[in-house]
Amino acid sequence: MARGCVRACRGGSAAAAVEGAAIVCTATSSTAPVFPGAALAPEVHVNCVGSFHPDMRELDLDTLRDAAIVVDRREAALEEAGELLAAVDAGLTQPQAWRELGELVLAGAPPRPASKTVFDSVGLAAQDLFAARRALERARVLSLGLPLT
């Protein structure tokens, strides 16, 4: 595949869809894990952006086991990230070990570890606005999209 290209495919099941993937993204309002963590590749990166309540669980405990975890903000994750709260209760992770996205950006984002990584976002408006602004700037530079008035 050419650099910068993304290949998307549809699987017959959630497990088949994530099998062998380098990056998996979830954006659901599920209260149960949407795929089995056992189906993931060992060095996968998972973006979990749908759950925002302690009762929601997009990811199972296998997905979080031995993962390097990044959150948008630790305090918010401790109130809202259901899958992370379940992993803490199960003794699989500790909040002190989680890295905040802002820390990584300010530090120049060290190279990704050669292991499973998970970014679990509960949504922070300031980060959403920054990302939207950056996307709009890039779209203008690349002459993409249509201006709205």
DSSP file (Angstrom, degrees, kcal/mol; ACC not computed):
  #  RESIDUE AA STRUCTURE BP1 BP2  ACC     N-H-->O    O-->H-N    N-H-->O    O-->H-N    TCO  KAPPA ALPHA  PHI   PSI    X-CA   Y-CA   Z-CA
    1    1 A M              0   0    0      0, 0.0     3,-0.1     0, 0.0     2,-0.0   0.000 360.0 360.0 360.0 144.8    0.0    0.0    0.0
    2    2 A A    >   -     0   0    0      1,-0.1     3,-2.1     2,-0.1     2,-0.0  -0.350 360.0 -88.1 -67.7 149.4    1.1    3.5   -0.7
    3    3 A R  T 3  S+     0   0    0      1,-0.3    -1,-0.1    -2,-0.0     3,-0.1  -0.345 115.3  21.6 -59.2 134.7    2.3    5.6    2.2
    4    4 A G  T 3  S+     0   0    0      1,-0.3    -1,-0.3    -3,-0.1     2,-0.2   0.351  95.3 123.5  89.4  -6.4   -0.6    7.5    3.8
    5    5 A C    <   -     0   0    0     -3,-2.1     2,-0.4     2,-0.0    -1,-0.3  -0.605  47.5-152.0 -88.7 150.5   -3.2    5.1    2.4
    6    6 A V        -     0   0    0     -2,-0.2     2,-0.6    -3,-0.1    -4,-0.0  -0.975   2.2-150.6-121.9 134.5   -5.6    3.3    4.6
    7    7 A R        -     0   0    0     -2,-0.4     2,-0.4    -6,-0.0    -2,-0.0  -0.920  14.5-170.8-105.2 123.9   -7.2   -0.1    3.8
    8    8 A A        +     0   0    0     -2,-0.6     2,-0.3     2,-0.0    -2,-0.0  -0.910   7.4 176.6-111.7 141.4  -10.6   -0.7    5.2
    9    9 A C        -     0   0    0     -2,-0.4     2,-0.5     8,-0.1    -2,-0.0  -0.972  25.5-128.1-142.0 157.6  -12.3   -4.0    5.1
   10   10 A R        -     0   0    0     -2,-0.3     2,-0.2     2,-0.0    -2,-0.0  -0.901  23.7-158.1-107.7 132.5  -15.5   -5.6    6.4
   11   11 A G        -     0   0    0     -2,-0.5     6,-0.1     2,-0.1     3,-0.0  -0.662  27.9-119.6-105.7 163.8  -15.4   -8.8    8.3
   12   12 A G  S    S+     0   0    0     -2,-0.2     2,-0.3     1,-0.0    -1,-0.1   0.659  98.9  13.5 -74.7 -15.5  -18.1  -11.4    8.9
   13   13 A S  S  > S-     0   0    0      1,-0.1     4,-2.1     0, 0.0     5,-0.1  -0.939  85.2-102.1-149.3 168.4  -17.8  -10.8   12.7
   14   14 A A  H  > S+     0   0    0     -2,-0.3     4,-1.5     1,-0.2     5,-0.2   0.902 122.8  52.2 -62.1 -40.2  -16.3   -8.2   15.0
   15   15 A A  H  > S+     0   0    0      1,-0.2     4,-1.3     2,-0.2    -1,-0.2   0.913 110.7  47.3 -62.4 -42.8  -13.4  -10.6   15.7
   16   16 A A  H  4 S+     0   0    0      1,-0.2    -1,-0.2     2,-0.2    -2,-0.2   0.858 108.0  57.1 -66.6 -34.7  -12.7  -11.1   12.0
   17   17 A A  H  < S+     0   0    0     -4,-2.1    -1,-0.2     1,-0.2    -2,-0.2   0.847 114.2  36.3 -66.8 -34.0  -12.9   -7.3   11.5
   18   18 A V  H >< S+     0   0    0     -4,-1.5     3,-2.1    -3,-0.2    23,-0.4   0.637  86.8 117.8 -94.1 -14.7  -10.1   -6.6   14.0
   19   19 A E  T 3< S-     0   0    0     -4,-1.3    21,-0.2     1,-0.3     3,-0.1  -0.324  91.2  -1.2 -59.4 123.7   -7.9   -9.6   13.3
   20   20 A G  T 3  S+     0   0    0     19,-0.6    -1,-0.3     1,-0.3     2,-0.1   0.419  95.5 144.3  79.3  -1.8   -4.5   -8.6   12.0
   21   21 A A    <   -     0   0    0     -3,-2.1    20,-0.5     1,-0.1    -1,-0.3  -0.436  43.2-156.2 -72.0 142.9   -5.4   -4.9   12.1
   22   22 A A  S    S+     0   0    0      1,-0.3    23,-2.2    22,-0.1     2,-0.4   0.792  85.2  27.1 -83.7 -32.1   -2.6   -2.4   13.1
   23   23 A I  E     -a   45   0A   0     21,-0.2     2,-0.4    23,-0.0    -1,-0.3  -0.999  66.7-173.1-134.0 133.2   -5.2    0.2   14.2
   24   24 A V  E     -a   46   0A   0     21,-2.5    23,-3.0    -2,-0.4     2,-0.4  -0.993   5.8-166.1-125.8 132.4   -8.7   -0.4   15.6
   25   25 A C  E     -a   47   0A   0     -2,-0.4     2,-0.4    21,-0.2    23,-0.2  -0.971   2.3-170.3-121.3 133.0  -11.2    2.4   16.3
   26   26 A T  E     +a   48   0A   0     21,-2.9    23,-2.6    -2,-0.4    24,-0.4  -0.961  14.5 165.9-119.6 140.9  -14.4    2.2   18.2
   27   27 A A        +     0   0    0     -2,-0.4     2,-0.2    22,-0.2    21,-0.1  -0.477  35.3 122.6-149.6  68.9  -17.0    4.9   18.5
   28   28 A T        -     0   0    0      2,-0.1    30,-0.1     1,-0.0    -2,-0.1  -0.739  64.1-129.3-125.6 171.9  -20.1    3.3   19.9
   29   29 A S        +     0   0    0     -2,-0.2    22,-0.0    22,-0.1    23,-0.0  -0.071  57.8 150.5-108.4  31.0  -22.4    3.7   22.8
   30   30 A S        -     0   0    0      1,-0.1    27,-1.3    26,-0.1    -2,-0.1  -0.270  42.5-161.3 -68.4 146.5  -22.1    0.1   23.7
   31   31 A T  S    S+     0   0    0     25,-0.3    -1,-0.1     2,-0.1    27,-0.1   0.343  81.9  53.8-103.1   1.9  -22.4   -1.2   27.3
   32   32 A A  S    S-     0   0    0     26,-0.0    25,-0.1    24,-0.0    28,-0.1  -0.978 104.0 -85.4-133.4 147.2  -20.7   -4.5   26.3
   33   33 A P        -     0   0    0      0, 0.0    26,-0.2     0, 0.0    25,-0.2  -0.186  31.4-147.3 -52.2 141.1  -17.3   -5.0   24.5
   34   34 A V  S    S+     0   0    0     24,-2.5    25,-0.1     1,-0.2    24,-0.1   0.591  76.4  12.1 -92.8 -11.3  -17.7   -4.8   20.8
   35   35 A F  S    S-     0   0    0     23,-0.5     2,-0.4   -21,-0.1    25,-0.4  -0.977  85.3 -97.4-155.3 157.7  -14.9   -7.3   19.9
   36   36 A P    >   -     0   0    0      0, 0.0     3,-1.9     0, 0.0     4,-0.2  -0.660  23.0-142.8 -81.0 130.2  -12.9   -9.9   21.8
   37   37 A G  G >  S+     0   0    0     -2,-0.4     3,-1.8     1,-0.3    22,-0.0   0.774  97.2  71.5 -60.8 -26.5   -9.4   -8.6   22.8
   38   38 A A  G 3  S+     0   0    0      1,-0.3    -1,-0.3    -3,-0.0   -23,-0.0   0.711  90.1  61.7 -62.8 -19.2   -8.0  -12.1   22.0
   39   39 A A  G <  S+     0   0    0     -3,-1.9   -19,-0.6   -20,-0.1    -1,-0.3   0.580  85.3 102.5 -82.8  -9.4   -8.6  -11.4   18.3
   40   40 A L  S <  S-     0   0    0     -3,-1.8   -21,-0.1    -4,-0.2   -18,-0.1  -0.409  77.9-111.5 -79.0 150.1   -6.2   -8.4   18.3
   41   41 A A    >   -     0   0    0    -20,-0.5     3,-1.4   -23,-0.4    -1,-0.1  -0.431  32.7-113.2 -69.4 153.1   -2.6   -8.4   17.0
   42   42 A P  T 3  S+     0   0    0      0, 0.0    74,-0.3     0, 0.0    -1,-0.1   0.802 114.0  40.2 -62.6 -30.0    0.0   -8.1   19.8
   43   43 A E  T 3  S+     0   0    0     72,-0.1    72,-0.2    73,-0.1    73,-0.1  -0.037  86.9 138.9-110.0  31.2    1.2   -4.6   18.6
   44   44 A V    <   -     0   0    0     -3,-1.4    73,-2.3   -21,-0.0     2,-0.5  -0.330  45.0-142.0 -72.6 153.7   -2.2   -3.1   17.8
   45   45 A H  E     -ab  23 117A   0    -23,-2.2   -21,-2.5    71,-0.2     2,-0.5  -0.987  17.1-162.5-114.1 131.0   -3.2    0.4   18.6
   46   46 A V  E     -ab  24 118A   0     71,-2.6    73,-3.2    -2,-0.5     2,-0.6  -0.960   8.6-160.9-117.7 125.5   -6.8    0.9   19.7
   47   47 A N  E     -ab  25 119A   0    -23,-3.0   -21,-2.9    -2,-0.5     2,-0.6  -0.930  10.0-173.7-100.3 120.6   -8.7    4.2   19.7
   48   48 A C  E     +ab  26 120A   0     71,-3.4    73,-2.6    -2,-0.6   -21,-0.2  -0.934  23.0 146.7-117.4 105.9  -11.7    4.0   22.0
   49   49 A V        +     0   0    0    -23,-2.6   -22,-0.2    -2,-0.6    -1,-0.1   0.370  51.9  72.4-124.0   3.6  -13.8    7.2   21.7
   50   50 A G  S    S+     0   0    0    -24,-0.4     2,-0.2     2,-0.0   -23,-0.1   0.868  73.7  80.9 -92.8 -37.5  -17.4    6.2   22.1
   51   51 A S        +     0   0    0      1,-0.1   -22,-0.1   -25,-0.1    29,-0.1  -0.506  38.5 157.3 -78.2 136.7  -17.9    5.3   25.8
   52   52 A F        +     0   0    0     -2,-0.2    29,-0.2    29,-0.1    -1,-0.1   0.077  53.6  68.3-143.8  23.5  -18.4    8.2   28.1
   53   53 A H  S >  S-     0   0    0     27,-0.2     3,-2.2     1,-0.0    29,-0.9  -0.992  83.3-115.0-146.6 146.7  -20.1    6.7   31.1
   54   54 A P  T 3  S+     0   0    0      0, 0.0    32,-0.1     0, 0.0    26,-0.1   0.746 115.4  54.3 -56.5 -24.0  -19.0    4.3   33.9
   55   55 A D  T 3  S+     0   0    0     25,-0.0     2,-0.3   -23,-0.0    26,-0.1   0.510  89.7  94.6 -88.2  -4.3  -21.5    1.7   32.6
   56   56 A M    <   +     0   0    0     -3,-2.2   -25,-0.3    24,-0.3     2,-0.3  -0.664  48.0 178.9 -91.2 144.2  -20.3    1.7   29.0
   57   57 A R        +     0   0    0    -27,-1.3   -28,-0.1    -2,-0.3    24,-0.0  -0.764  18.4 160.2-147.1  94.9  -17.7   -0.8   27.8
   58   58 A E  S    S+     0   0    0     -2,-0.3   -24,-2.5   -25,-0.2   -23,-0.5   0.793  73.6  51.5 -80.0 -28.8  -16.4   -0.8   24.2
   59   59 A L  S    S-     0   0    0    -26,-0.2     2,-0.1   -25,-0.1    -1,-0.1  -0.836  76.7-137.2-113.5 145.2  -13.3   -2.8   25.2
   60   60 A D     >  -     0   0    0    -25,-0.4     4,-1.2    -2,-0.3     3,-0.4  -0.403  34.1-100.1 -90.8 175.1  -13.0   -6.0   27.1
   61   61 A L  H  > S+     0   0    0      1,-0.2     4,-1.6     2,-0.2    -1,-0.1   0.834 120.2  60.4 -65.9 -33.0  -10.4   -6.8   29.8
   62   62 A D  H  4 S+     0   0    0      1,-0.2    -1,-0.2     2,-0.2    -3,-0.0   0.867 102.1  53.8 -62.0 -35.3   -8.2   -8.7   27.3
   63   63 A T  H  4 S+     0   0    0     -3,-0.4    -1,-0.2     1,-0.2    -2,-0.2   0.888 114.2  40.6 -65.3 -38.2   -7.9   -5.6   25.2
   64   64 A L  H >< S+     0   0    0     -4,-1.2     3,-1.8     2,-0.1    -1,-0.2   0.657  87.1 111.9 -86.5 -16.8   -6.6   -3.6   28.2
   65   65 A R  T 3< S-     0   0    0     -4,-1.6    51,-0.1     1,-0.3    28,-0.1  -0.404  97.9  -7.3 -61.2 125.0   -4.4   -6.3   29.7
   66   66 A D  T 3  S+     0   0    0     26,-0.4    50,-0.3     1,-0.2     2,-0.3   0.686 101.2 143.2  62.3  21.3   -0.7   -5.3   29.3
   67   67 A A    <   -     0   0    0     -3,-1.8     2,-0.6    48,-0.1    50,-0.2  -0.683  57.0-124.9 -92.0 145.2   -1.6   -2.2   27.2
   68   68 A A  E     -c  117   0A   0     48,-2.7    50,-2.6    -2,-0.3     2,-0.4  -0.812  38.6-150.1 -80.6 121.7    0.1    1.2   27.4
   69   69 A I  E     -c  118   0A   0     -2,-0.6    30,-2.5    48,-0.2     2,-0.4  -0.836  19.3-174.5-109.1 132.1   -2.9    3.4   28.0
   70   70 A V  E     -cd 119  99A   0     48,-3.1    50,-2.6    -2,-0.4     2,-0.3  -0.973   8.1-174.5-119.6 136.3   -3.3    7.1   27.0
   71   71 A V  E     -cd 120 100A   0     28,-2.8    30,-2.5    -2,-0.4     3,-0.2  -0.876  34.2-125.7-125.3 159.5   -6.3    9.2   28.1
   72   72 A D  S    S-     0   0    0     48,-0.8    30,-0.5     1,-0.3     2,-0.3   0.931 100.4  -5.9 -69.6 -43.6   -7.4   12.7   27.2
   73   73 A R     >  -     0   0    0      1,-0.1     4,-2.4    27,-0.1    -1,-0.3  -0.921  63.5-142.2-152.9 126.6   -7.5   13.6   30.9
   74   74 A R  H  > S+     0   0    0     -2,-0.3     4,-2.3     1,-0.2     5,-0.2   0.902 101.2  51.4 -56.1 -48.3   -7.0   11.2   33.8
   75   75 A E  H  > S+     0   0    0      1,-0.2     4,-0.7     2,-0.2    -1,-0.2   0.896 112.0  46.9 -60.5 -40.8   -9.6   12.8   36.1
   76   76 A A  H >> S+     0   0    0      1,-0.2     4,-2.0     2,-0.2     3,-0.9   0.909 110.8  52.1 -67.0 -41.6  -12.3   12.6   33.3
   77   77 A A  H 3X S+     0   0    0     -4,-2.4     4,-2.0     1,-0.3    -2,-0.2   0.879 104.6  57.0 -62.2 -37.2  -11.4    9.0   32.5
   78   78 A L  H 3< S+     0   0    0     -4,-2.3    -1,-0.3     1,-0.2    -2,-0.2   0.695 114.9  38.2 -68.6 -17.6  -11.7    8.1   36.2
   79   79 A E  H << S+     0   0    0     -3,-0.9    -1,-0.2    -4,-0.7    -2,-0.2   0.728 133.5  16.4 -98.2 -27.8  -15.3    9.4   36.2
   80   80 A E  H  < S+     0   0    0     -4,-2.0     2,-1.5   -27,-0.2   -24,-0.3   0.674  88.7  96.6-126.3 -22.2  -16.4    8.2   32.7
   81   81 A A     X  -     0   0    0     -4,-2.0     4,-2.5    -5,-0.3     3,-0.4  -0.580  46.3-175.4 -84.1  89.8  -14.3    5.5   31.0
   82   82 A G  H  > S+     0   0    0     -2,-1.5     4,-2.2   -29,-0.9    -1,-0.2   0.852  80.0  51.0 -54.1 -43.3  -16.2    2.4   31.9
   83   83 A E  H  > S+     0   0    0    -27,-0.2     4,-1.8     1,-0.2    -1,-0.2   0.880 112.2  47.1 -66.4 -36.3  -13.7    0.0   30.4
   84   84 A L  H  > S+     0   0    0     -3,-0.4     4,-2.4     2,-0.2    -2,-0.2   0.897 110.5  52.1 -70.8 -39.2  -10.8    1.6   32.2
   85   85 A L  H  X S+     0   0    0     -4,-2.5     4,-2.4     1,-0.2    -2,-0.2   0.900 110.1  49.3 -61.4 -40.2  -12.7    1.6   35.5
   86   86 A A  H  X S+     0   0    0     -4,-2.2     4,-1.8    -5,-0.2    -1,-0.2   0.885 110.3  50.9 -65.8 -38.4  -13.4   -2.2   35.0
   87   87 A A  H  <>S+     0   0    0     -4,-1.8     5,-2.7     2,-0.2     6,-0.8   0.871 110.1  49.3 -67.9 -36.9   -9.7   -2.8   34.3
   88   88 A V  H ><5S+     0   0    0     -4,-2.4     3,-1.6     3,-0.2    -2,-0.2   0.942 110.5  50.6 -64.7 -46.9   -8.7   -0.9   37.5
   89   89 A D  H 3<5S+     0   0    0     -4,-2.4    -2,-0.2     1,-0.3    -1,-0.2   0.839 110.0  50.9 -59.1 -33.3  -11.2   -3.0   39.5
   90   90 A A  T 3<5S-     0   0    0     -4,-1.8    -1,-0.3    -5,-0.1    -2,-0.2   0.478 116.0-116.6 -83.6  -2.6   -9.8   -6.2   38.0
   91   91 A G  T < 5S+     0   0    0     -3,-1.6    -3,-0.2    -4,-0.3    -2,-0.1   0.696  81.0 121.3  77.3  19.0   -6.2   -5.1   38.9
   92   92 A L  S   <S+     0   0    0     -5,-2.7   -26,-0.4    -6,-0.2     2,-0.3   0.692  76.3   8.8 -87.8 -20.0   -5.0   -4.9   35.3
   93   93 A T        -     0   0    0     -6,-0.8    -2,-0.2    -9,-0.1    -1,-0.2  -0.978  59.8-141.1-154.3 161.7   -4.0   -1.2   35.3
   94   94 A Q    >>  -     0   0    0     -2,-0.3     3,-2.0     1,-0.1     4,-0.5  -0.994  23.6-128.2-128.2 137.6   -3.5    1.7   37.6
   95   95 A P  G >4 S+     0   0    0      0, 0.0     3,-1.2     0, 0.0    -1,-0.1   0.805 106.8  65.5 -54.2 -32.1   -4.5    5.3   36.7
   96   96 A Q  G 34 S+     0   0    0      1,-0.3   -22,-0.0    -3,-0.0    -3,-0.0   0.769  98.1  55.5 -62.6 -24.0   -1.0    6.5   37.7
   97   97 A A  G <4 S+     0   0    0     -3,-2.0    -1,-0.3     2,-0.1   -28,-0.2   0.659  86.8  99.5 -83.0 -16.5    0.4    4.5   34.8
   98   98 A W    <<  -     0   0    0     -3,-1.2     2,-0.4    -4,-0.5   -28,-0.2  -0.442  66.5-140.9 -72.0 143.3   -1.9    6.2   32.2
   99   99 A R  E     -d   70   0A   0    -30,-2.5   -28,-2.8    -2,-0.1     2,-0.3  -0.836  12.9-129.1-101.0 143.0   -0.4    8.9   30.1
  100  100 A E  E  >  -d   71   0A   0     -2,-0.4     4,-1.8   -30,-0.2     3,-0.3  -0.723  15.2-127.9 -89.8 142.7   -2.4   12.0   29.2
  101  101 A L  H  > S+     0   0    0    -30,-2.5     4,-2.3    -2,-0.3     5,-0.2   0.890 109.4  55.1 -55.7 -43.3   -2.5   13.0   25.6
  102  102 A G  H  > S+     0   0    0    -30,-0.5     4,-2.7     1,-0.2    -1,-0.2   0.881 104.4  54.3 -60.0 -39.4   -1.4   16.6   26.4
  103  103 A E  H  > S+     0   0    0     -3,-0.3     4,-2.0     1,-0.2     6,-0.2   0.923 110.1  47.2 -58.4 -44.9    1.7   15.3   28.2
  104  104 A L  H  <>S+     0   0    0     -4,-1.8     5,-4.0     2,-0.2     4,-0.3   0.897 112.6  48.3 -66.7 -40.8    2.7   13.3   25.1
  105  105 A V  H ><5S+     0   0    0     -4,-2.3     3,-1.3     3,-0.2    -2,-0.2   0.942 113.8  46.1 -65.4 -47.1    2.1   16.2   22.8
  106  106 A L  H 3<5S+     0   0    0     -4,-2.7    -1,-0.2     1,-0.3    -2,-0.2   0.825 111.8  52.4 -65.4 -31.0    4.1   18.7   24.9
  107  107 A A  T 3<5S-     0   0    0     -4,-2.0    -1,-0.3    -5,-0.2    -2,-0.2   0.446 122.8-103.6 -84.6   0.6    6.9   16.1   25.3
  108  108 A G  T < 5 -     0   0    0     -3,-1.3    -3,-0.2    -4,-0.3    -2,-0.1   0.720  55.7 -89.6  82.9  20.4    7.2   15.6   21.6
  109  109 A A      < -     0   0    0     -5,-4.0     3,-0.1    -6,-0.2    -4,-0.1   0.897  46.7-127.8  40.7  92.1    5.4   12.3   21.7
  110  110 A P        -     0   0    0      0, 0.0    -2,-0.1     0, 0.0    -3,-0.0  -0.156  44.0 -70.9 -58.3 161.2    8.1    9.7   22.2
  111  111 A P        -     0   0    0      0, 0.0     3,-0.1     0, 0.0    -2,-0.0  -0.209  60.5 -96.3 -55.0 145.0    8.1    6.8   19.8
  112  112 A R        -     0   0    0     -3,-0.1     5,-0.0     1,-0.1    -3,-0.0  -0.406  45.1-110.9 -62.6 134.1    5.2    4.4   20.2
  113  113 A P        -     0   0    0      0, 0.0     2,-2.2     0, 0.0    -1,-0.1  -0.307  25.7-110.4 -65.3 152.9    6.2    1.4   22.3
  114  114 A A  S    S+     0   0    0     -3,-0.1     2,-0.3     2,-0.0    -2,-0.0  -0.432  92.7  72.4 -81.4  64.5    6.4   -2.0   20.6
  115  115 A S  S    S-     0   0    0     -2,-2.2     2,-0.2   -72,-0.2   -72,-0.1  -0.913  98.0 -55.5-158.8-179.5    3.4   -3.3   22.4
  116  116 A K        -     0   0    0    -50,-0.3   -48,-2.7    -2,-0.3     2,-0.4  -0.506  53.3-168.6 -69.5 133.8   -0.4   -2.9   22.5
  117  117 A T  E     -bc  45  68A   0    -73,-2.3   -71,-2.6   -50,-0.2     2,-0.4  -0.956   7.4-166.1-125.6 147.6   -1.5    0.7   23.0
  118  118 A V  E     -bc  46  69A   0    -50,-2.6   -48,-3.1    -2,-0.4     2,-0.6  -0.997   8.2-163.6-133.8 128.5   -5.0    2.1   23.8
  119  119 A F  E     -bc  47  70A   0    -73,-3.2   -71,-3.4    -2,-0.4     2,-0.6  -0.964  13.7-172.8-107.0 116.8   -6.2    5.7   23.6
  120  120 A D  E     -bc  48  71A   0    -50,-2.6   -48,-0.8    -2,-0.6     2,-0.4  -0.934   4.6-174.9-114.6 111.2   -9.4    6.0   25.6
  121  121 A S        -     0   0    0    -73,-2.6   -50,-0.0    -2,-0.6   -70,-0.0  -0.886  24.1-176.5-110.5 133.3  -11.1    9.3   25.2
  122  122 A V        -     0   0    0     -2,-0.4    -1,-0.1   -49,-0.1   -73,-0.1   0.447  61.5 -97.5-100.1  -4.3  -14.2   10.5   27.0
  123  123 A G        -     0   0    0      1,-0.1     2,-0.5     2,-0.0     3,-0.1   0.671  35.0-158.3  94.0 113.0  -14.2   13.7   25.1
  124  124 A L     >  -     0   0    0      1,-0.1     4,-2.3   -52,-0.0     3,-0.4  -0.990  15.2-143.2-121.5 124.9  -12.8   17.1   26.0
  125  125 A A  H  > S+     0   0    0     -2,-0.5     4,-2.7     1,-0.2     5,-0.2   0.856  99.0  56.3 -56.6 -39.8  -14.3   20.1   24.2
  126  126 A A  H  > S+     0   0    0      1,-0.2     4,-2.1     2,-0.2    -1,-0.2   0.908 110.2  44.7 -62.0 -41.8  -10.9   22.0   24.1
  127  127 A Q  H  > S+     0   0    0     -3,-0.4     4,-2.6     2,-0.2    -1,-0.2   0.891 112.2  52.5 -69.0 -38.7   -9.2   19.0   22.3
  128  128 A D  H  X S+     0   0    0     -4,-2.3     4,-2.5     2,-0.2    -2,-0.2   0.919 110.5  47.8 -61.5 -43.5  -12.2   18.6   20.0
  129  129 A L  H  X S+     0   0    0     -4,-2.7     4,-2.5     2,-0.2    -2,-0.2   0.903 111.7  49.8 -65.4 -41.1  -12.0   22.3   19.0
  130  130 A F  H  X S+     0   0    0     -4,-2.1     4,-2.5    -5,-0.2    -2,-0.2   0.936 112.5  47.2 -62.0 -46.4   -8.2   22.2   18.5
  131  131 A A  H  X S+     0   0    0     -4,-2.6     4,-2.4     1,-0.2    -2,-0.2   0.905 112.5  49.5 -63.3 -41.7   -8.6   19.1   16.3
  132  132 A A  H  X S+     0   0    0     -4,-2.5     4,-2.4     2,-0.2    -1,-0.2   0.913 111.3  49.2 -63.6 -42.4  -11.4   20.7   14.3
  133  133 A R  H  X S+     0   0    0     -4,-2.5     4,-2.6     2,-0.2    -2,-0.2   0.925 111.9  48.5 -62.5 -44.2   -9.4   23.9   13.8
  134  134 A R  H  X S+     0   0    0     -4,-2.5     4,-2.3     2,-0.2    -2,-0.2   0.903 111.2  50.2 -63.4 -41.2   -6.3   21.9   12.6
  135  135 A A  H  X S+     0   0    0     -4,-2.4     4,-2.4     2,-0.2    -1,-0.2   0.905 111.1  49.2 -63.5 -41.8   -8.5   19.9   10.2
  136  136 A L  H  X S+     0   0    0     -4,-2.4     4,-2.2     2,-0.2    -2,-0.2   0.915 110.3  50.6 -64.0 -43.7  -10.0   23.1    8.8
  137  137 A E  H  X S+     0   0    0     -4,-2.6     4,-2.2     1,-0.2    -2,-0.2   0.925 112.5  46.4 -59.5 -45.1   -6.5   24.6    8.3
  138  138 A R  H  X S+     0   0    0     -4,-2.3     4,-2.4     1,-0.2    -2,-0.2   0.890 109.9  53.8 -66.0 -39.2   -5.3   21.5    6.5
  139  139 A A  H  <>S+     0   0    0     -4,-2.4     5,-3.1     1,-0.2     4,-0.4   0.902 109.7  48.2 -62.2 -40.1   -8.4   21.4    4.3
  140  140 A R  H ><5S+     0   0    0     -4,-2.2     3,-1.1     3,-0.2    -2,-0.2   0.929 111.4  49.4 -65.0 -45.2   -7.8   25.0    3.3
  141  141 A V  H 3<5S+     0   0    0     -4,-2.2    -2,-0.2     1,-0.3    -1,-0.2   0.886 117.6  41.0 -60.3 -39.3   -4.1   24.4    2.5
  142  142 A L  T 3<5S-     0   0    0     -4,-2.4    -1,-0.3    -5,-0.2    -2,-0.2   0.371 110.2-122.1 -91.6   4.2   -5.1   21.3    0.4
  143  143 A S  T < 5 +     0   0    0     -3,-1.1     2,-0.3    -4,-0.4    -3,-0.2   0.915  59.8 152.0  54.1  47.9   -8.1   23.0   -1.2
  144  144 A L      < +     0   0    0     -5,-3.1    -1,-0.2    -6,-0.1    -2,-0.1  -0.792  36.6   9.6-107.2 150.7  -10.4   20.3    0.1
  145  145 A G  S    S-     0   0    0     -2,-0.3     0, 0.0     2,-0.0     0, 0.0  -0.110  83.3 -75.8  82.4-178.3  -14.1   20.6    1.0
  146  146 A L        -     0   0    0      0, 0.0     2,-0.2     0, 0.0    -2,-0.0  -0.972  40.9-115.2-122.6 135.1  -16.7   23.3    0.4
  147  147 A P        -     0   0    0      0, 0.0     2,-0.4     0, 0.0    -2,-0.0  -0.467  28.3-149.5 -69.6 140.7  -16.9   26.6    2.3
  148  148 A L              0   0    0     -2,-0.2     0, 0.0     1,-0.1     0, 0.0  -0.891 360.0 360.0-110.0 141.1  -20.1   26.9    4.3
  149  149 A T              0   0    0     -2,-0.4    -1,-0.1     0, 0.0     0, 0.0   0.371 360.0 360.0-120.4 360.0  -21.7   30.3    5.0
